Amino acid sequence: MEVPFIDLKAQNRSLKSEIFPLWEEILESAGFIGGKHIDAFEDEFAKACNTRHCIAVNSGTDALRFILIALGLKSDDEVITVPNTFIATTEAITQAGGKPVFVDVDPITYNMDHRKLEAAITSRTKGIVPVHLYGQPADMDSILSIADKHGLWVVEDACQAHLAEYKGHKTGSFGTAGAFSFYPGKNLGACGESGAVTTNNGDLAKKVKQIRDHGQSKKYYHDIEGYNGRCDALQAAALRVKLKHLTAWNESRRKNANLYFDLLKSIDCIVLPRIDNNCISVFHLFVIQVENRNQVQKRLSKKGISTGLHYPIPLHLQKAYKYMNLHPGSFPITEQAAERLLSLPMYPELTKAQIRYVSEELISAINEGVEEC
Ligand SMILES: Cc1ncc(COP(=O)(O)O)c(C=O)c1O
C-alpha cells in the first residue's frame, strides 16, 4: 500500500466545484489584487481566531517579518525563540533587524521551555516568539507572565497551529500578534503562497497593512518603505472555501491521531506525541521518537510509506548561524530530539486502513530490527 506523507490532491479534488466558480469570477473581472475576497477572508479568519484584525499577506514568513518590522526592532535588539523550528522564524527576526536568541524546548511537548526563558533575557531583549510546534500551543500563561514581568512583547508563530486552543482560546489571539502560514501543506493551505497576521492591536494592524503594500496608506503616497507582501485574490477565494472546512479537517486529524495512539500505545520503543491538558492540538504533524530513526524511515519508505523529519538539524547548528558560535550541546533537548524524531503521515483524508498499515509496518521495523534495511 502507498501512504503519502500528505495528500493535497485528495483535498483539491473534493473542493474543485466550490473553488472554480470563484476563480472564474476573478478571471472574468481581472481583479487579482485586493478586492472583496481579501476583505472577506480577513474578516472570516479574524472571527475564527477571535481577534479584532487579520491582515492577509504573501506567506507565513512575511507575516512574522512584517509584525517584527512594525514593532520597530533595532540592530542588536534580541528576540527569544526556539532552535527546533523552521528557519523562517529566525529569518524574520534577523531580516527585521533583530538578533535571535535561543532557549531549549520542553522534552514532553517540544515547545519553548518557560523554565529556561528568564535566564535568556538580557537588557537588550525586546520580545519572545514562541512557536506552536506541530499544532500544539506553547505554554502561553507562563510565557505571557514572564514577558509581562520584563516588559516584553510576545509574537506567536502559529504557522503550524490554525485554530489550535490553549485554555479555550485560539492561537494567534494571545500575544501582541500572531503569524499564520497558508503554505499548501498546512492545516489551512492556499493553492500557492499565502499567510496572515492576527492581532487585537489596531495600530499594529495599520502598520502591517502599510508594510505589506510598499509602505503606502494611499496609492503612491509612501509614508515608509515597505514590501510587496500582499495576498492575491485567487488565494483569498480558495482560502475562504477551505476555511469553512477547517474545523472538520482538524477534527479528522485528531481522530487520526487517536487511532495512531491506540495502535502504538503499547510499544515501549516509541515515544508518542504528548499533548498538554491545557491544549487542543490540531496535529499539523504527528511526530514520534524512535531509536535508529534513519533506518526506520528507510524501511518504511521501502514499504511505500512516506515520512518526514521536523527538524533534522537544529537552527543553532545550521551553517547560516555559524556566526552565533553555538556548538553541539548548547540545546540538548532539541539536539537529542533532532536525531530521533519521525513525522508519520498525517492529513484529514488519511484512511483507517492506511493508519493501520503505517502502524503495523512501524512496529515490524522496530520488532524485527532494522539491520536488513
Ligand atoms: C513554524 C513555522 N514558521 C514559519 C513558517 C513560514 O511560513 P511560509 O512557508 O508560509 O513562509 C513555517 C512554514 O513552513 C513554519 O512551519
The ligand as a Gaussian input file, in Angstrom:
#p B3LYP/6-31G(d) Opt

LIG

0 1
 C        6.938000      27.216000      12.313000
 C        6.903000      27.915000      11.002000
 N        7.169000      29.224000      10.954000
 C        7.129000      29.915000       9.793000
 C        6.841000      29.291000       8.595000
 C        6.875000      30.077000       7.317000
 O        5.700000      30.035000       6.585000
 P        5.732000      30.215000       4.980000
 O        6.324000      28.988000       4.392000
 O        4.301000      30.413000       4.605000
 O        6.553000      31.418000       4.695000
 C        6.542000      27.927000       8.611000
 C        6.213000      27.222000       7.338000
 O        6.738000      26.222000       6.981000
 C        6.593000      27.215000       9.823000
 O        6.341000      25.890000       9.868000

